[in-house]
């Protein structure tokens, strides 16, 4: 499974022999014996538990992971299990390499010189490459280290060079590739109506009206918010809001949405532990079209609603997130399929 909407990666997996490939929110066509999660996204755990058969296992393969949301015990019942993988040992590596070289294992790599590591990470993050990015760490200084270690250990220079390359690859690529993953907080599965609340300016005397419904299309659930926004009586908003009791990962830098709508401008409102008054929030705007599209709103693009708030919201201080139709008289219609931090 891949990030939703990454059709190129899914097609690439099929070309390498995968029987099935799909987005992370899509159910597998058949129950699985086991599922391995490489992305550090806790929301994938309950989804994966529901894809495995009786007695199946879900393996969390990352070094770290965002918080795992609650799920029904019925999903875990029938001897399903969740487990993590600790640090790999030298013996694990020794046993792995013969398997990696076995006939039938296909790989696709894109090499980058060591000095282009940032470019490799950017290509990986933006989906501009297929397969794996590999840093080639050759160079005079690097070769000198390899030959010195060869003299001290009795190993061949090429073996020491390979070991250095592998260490550099693990240190530079793997942690940052994990950080590049989006942290899904909502895909509107599993009773989204228990997490999202609809508000209008009626709470402060306004006359705007609307509703939010949770619909399904192509096997995917999404929120459908509609209504009429009126600035009469000093009003002017409708919104769907979700509380964030655990805030956001401290290293998150923004909010990601998958949305579509009626070619209007909408907003994301964030409230934090510092927005104590009802009219305090952070706001960032975005445009929608009739087709599904991705929106990324970095935290430093949000404007505070008053001078008493800090200029940029802190990720780990977030208390709620809202999708809002705001500020002018208009008909609102917006669909939201995913909400993530990145």
Order of alpha helices (4+ residues) and beta strands (2+ residues): alpha-beta-alpha-beta-alpha-beta-alpha-beta-alpha-beta-alpha-alpha-alpha-beta-beta-beta-beta-beta-beta-beta-beta-beta-beta-beta-beta
